[in-house]
Amino acid sequence: MSRVLTSSRLAFALLATLAVAACSPSGETPAEHSSADRSEGHTSSSAGLPEGHAEAGAKRALVKSQATGQTCIDCHGKDGNVPLDPTYPKLGGQYADYLAHSLQMYRDGDRQHPLMSAQAQELDDQEIADLAAYFSSRPSLLRDLHGAH
């Protein structure tokens, strides 16, 4: 009986491994951020974007939108940590992938906001990647609200 149970466990482990491998694109492994990449301001994205560069994102964050006349910094504050309105999110230290996905969704109309939708429509994939790299590299003032009353 124990031999059958051991064989069943082995078969299950093998099937689980094959299932996970089948879900990954051929020859690809998940991207990981090394501390060297982050310190240089480079990030890769699960959003299918090119490599983001924090320095380029810092410059782009200061460009006024043609649609709204606002920059990223105008609404989200220096380093993305001092929003103009308390309902606006803090961006500093946020995950680059989250920021990139959010900007793509605003740009593509999958997420709606009167200002952000207009702002993001002007951004190409490289600019989104750069902005995500920049804001994710900034100091974080984010806090975990788990257990907060």
Sequence and secondary structure as in RCSB ss.txt:
>XXXX:A:sequence
MSRVLTSSRLAFALLATLAVAACSPSGETPAEHSSADRSEGHTSSSAGLPEGHAEAGAKRALVKSQATGQTCIDC
HGKDGNVPLDPTYPKLGGQYADYLAHSLQMYRDGDRQHPLMSAQAQELDDQEIADLAAYFSSRPSLLRDLHGAH
>XXXX:A:secstr
 HHHHHHHHHHHHHHHHHHHHHHS TT       HHHHHTTEE  TTS   EEHHHHHHHTTS  TTTS  HHHH
H GGG S SSTTS   TT  HHHHHHHHHHHHHTSS  TTHHHHHHT  HHHHHHHHHHHHHS       TT  
